[in-house]
Structure formats: structure tokens, C-alpha cells
Amino acid sequence: MQDNPILSKLDGFDARFAEVSTLITDPEVIADQKRYVKLTKEYRWLKKLIDTASIYKNLIEEVDEAKVLLSEDDEEMKEMAREIINTSQTKLPELEEKIKFLLIPQDPEDSKNAVVEIRGGTGGDEAALFAGDLFRMYQKYAEIKGWKLEVTNYNEGTAGGYKEICFNLSGEDVYGTLKYESGVHRVQRVPATETQGRVHTSAATVAVLPEAEEFDVEINEGAIKWDTFRSGGAGGQNVNKVESGVRLRYMWKNPVTGEEDEILIECTETRDQPKNKERALSRLRTYIYSRERQKYLDDIASRRKTLVSTGDRSAKIRTYNFPQGRMTDHRINYTVYNLSSFLDGNIQECIDRLSVAENAEKLKEATL
């Protein structure tokens, strides 16, 4: 195992894992929620790294022991040793790559839940219909992943779909999985209202934000101004007669511009006013957190713009071509000719390829 660059990179992680394992059981640490959450995330990452490293070390030991057996006179022992070496050496490169990826500094937001905003862009009614298609795609994908989806606000299009829809997704590594979806999604198809059969192009924007937790940002709740109103739309008599909808106004100093901005958030998701207030507060935290984090993201982007996660919401990332049944992701030149399946939520392969592409770029910068 001497002079193994991978193993040299793993020095000290066992000791840190033992330390973190003890800390997360300490009552004082548990009482400090901000520190506790940070440490539990580190624990999960370290455990994955230590477990993978353990398998890697065991395989190297097996190869070293098998090489000793090759000097034996017993042909049967030699044959067994050769089999062990061949089997182990085919597994080692894959484990090395896995360890390298685990050693790349991870985005601390990846393990968070996500807030997703879809807005119909150019194309009028057709854009709203397409925004509805995208929402259904993520809804189906959430079902496949076992995530929980909660709509917080929406504005329906006149011909169907949504001019705008916002929803929360909660589950395992939601933001880290869906962060590649931010950007402009373009659709090419014949609208239902088109009498000449001409293909039209329209678009919708998708923004995926990490959901802020209560201790991520400080909000002066006494400074929040609340209004209530009757929710519109379908939903029975209660929706129209009870003031369950809430409107939140909050003055906040923008850390980038230094100016005070008024934040306005509405939530009409449930018929329960307290629940709507709670969800509006959650959106306020996420809004402020994402804006305060933007300065950090801009700094990162100025030093390294990755192929995949540019953070530019105006960048066209995909085209959904209905006449050809084709979806193309322009960032990695990935095309599938099963558009209906893709829109049914089968997007994992595309996300996996985007993740691999970004990790490959990060590896170029890492000293591994």
C-alpha cells in the first residue's frame, strides 16, 4: 500500500469520523441545532467515504497477499491468487473514482429540500400549458423518488397550465439532485389553437432554490405585516367565504445593493390560515437566504463556470421537440427520442449525466 496517492489523501478521516460520531451524541451539541445539523451532514459524508475507503483498502490487501502466493510452488494456489488479482484489479479503478468524487468539496446545500418555481415565458397560452407539462414532469419524478411535494402558490393560465406555480419538495438530497433543472426550457410543438399545423416555439423558466431552514437566516417577525384575503378559484364554498389566504410584507436590506426592498409573498395553498402563514414564512426565509447566498455564488461563478451549473436562469438548457419526440439537453449534448417517457418523470438518466459532467470538471481542478 506504500506510495498510494489515494490512501495518502485519506489520512486523518478516520479520526475525524470518530470525533464527529461522538459529537452528534453530545446533548450540548444537539441543543445547538445549527451546529448539530452541520455535523450530521458531515457524519453522513464521512461514513460514506470511510465505508468506501475500507472496501478499497481490503481489496489492495487482497491483491498484495495474492501476489505473495504467486511465488508458491502449488499451481492450484497460484491459480487462485491470479483470480483474486484479476477480480480485485477490475474493481479498484471504480472505487478510486468514487473516492475521488467523495473527496471533492461538496455544495453544503445539496442535502437540503428545494423550492421550485416554474413560470411560463414567451409564447402566451402555449407557454402556460408547457409550464403545466413541466410541473407534471417534476410531480411524476417526485413520486418515483418518494419525495413529498407541496404546492405553495399558483396562477393558472387562461387556456390551462400555469402562468406561474411554486412548490416545495422534501426528501433526500432534493436540491443536489434538481439543481441542474434551473434555466430556460424551450418547447417546439403545434399548439391546440393552431389551425395551419405550424410548429410554434415557446418557453418556460425553472428556478430551483435550496430551502432555507429557520436558523439559516434571521427574520424580525415583529416587522412582518400580514393581510388575509379570500382565496379564489375552485375548491368549494369554503375557499371563497373564509379568509384563509395570507399576504406577507417584509422590509429587508439587500446585502448586494445595500438598499431596502419590500418582499411580498402570498400563500393560498390550504384552507387553514395558520398553515398558510407557516408556509409563507418558509418562503420568506428561502427568498432571503437565496439572495444573501447570491453574492457567494457570483464569486464562485467568476472563478469557475461549470458546464452544467452556471446558475444563470436565463440560459437555455433544454429543448423539447414534440414533432420529433425528442428532448435535447444543450449543456452536455444529450438527446433522447422518448419525449413522452421523459415528460412522465423518467429524467434520472439525464440528471445522472449532468452530475457526472460537473464532477468531471471539478476533478480537473482538484489535486487528486
Phi, psi and omega in degrees: 000000183293148177058031176268113184297330180291313181295326179295330178287342184269358180300133175092344183288327178298317180295319180293322179298318179297320180295313181294322179301323178285317183300320185287355174256359180282124181304324180294322178292317180299325179291333177267089188302322181297314180291320182298315179297318179298318181289324179292326175294318178296322180299314181297319179293315180297320180297318179297319179293313182296318180296316179294318179296324180297316178297318180299313180297318180298320180294319179297319178297320178298318179296315180298317180293322180293324179296327177294320181295337181295340180273358179287160178277336183289115181296325180295319178294320178298317180297317178297319179297317179297321179295317179298315181297314181297315181296314183292319183291339175283335181272332186300315180301321180295318178293323178299316179296320180297317179294319179301315180295322179293331180279347176291130178306123182272151173292120182298346181276346188304327184277358184279163169289172185230151170250125183244132178238124177242129180229133175294132182256230180291139177124000174060231182301321181295324178294321178294320178296320180292322176301324176295322178296319179295319178300315179298322179299313180289328177297314179295320180296320178299321178296317180298320183279347183078024178273159176261130181245130177229119177284131180254333180196145177205156178225108186288149175280158183293331181252012183115176182071205184221133169291327180201140174213133180239138180209156177257143175236128179235141182164204183269125177050045184293308183296318180299331180278316189265357184299336180286352183276349182293132178143190181267126176254121184255140179238141175235115180195172178270114180295156180297334182273356183277117183273338183269358179074022181277143178280128178251154176246128176219178186209161173220148178256143177238130175237125178246120183240146174289134181287128180280140175266165187304324184271003177284326181225153178255125180237132174276093185297337179291341181269358180280134175257125182251139170233152174239153180206166178278130179288141177264176175090184183290159177143009176095175185295326184301322183300321185272339185261335184253136180280074182269337179289144180235147177233128184247133174237132184214128177273129187219138180274116181291120183292340181276311183269338183079000181264158178273130179243146173264124177263130179239123181228134176244145176219123182232021191296317185244171176272002182256113184299315178301322178294320178296323177296317180298319181286327176295321177297320179298317178294324178297314179300315181296318180300309182295316181300315183294325179287320180292330180281344185299324180298319178296316180296320179297323179293316178298315182297326180291332180269328181207111175261113180280160179298324190263298186266077180284336183079359181273108184287349180268357182281132178285118184255330183216156171233131177250104184257107185288318181302326180262358181060039190238141170238129178236127172263114189287341183289328183235011181052045181256127182231137172235146179251040175224066187300320182298320178293320179299315180288348174273010175100003180273068186250004187299318182299319179296315180297319178300317180294323178295319179296316179298318181297318180290319179297325178297322177292320180294325180297326180299328182273338182283154179265055182250000000 
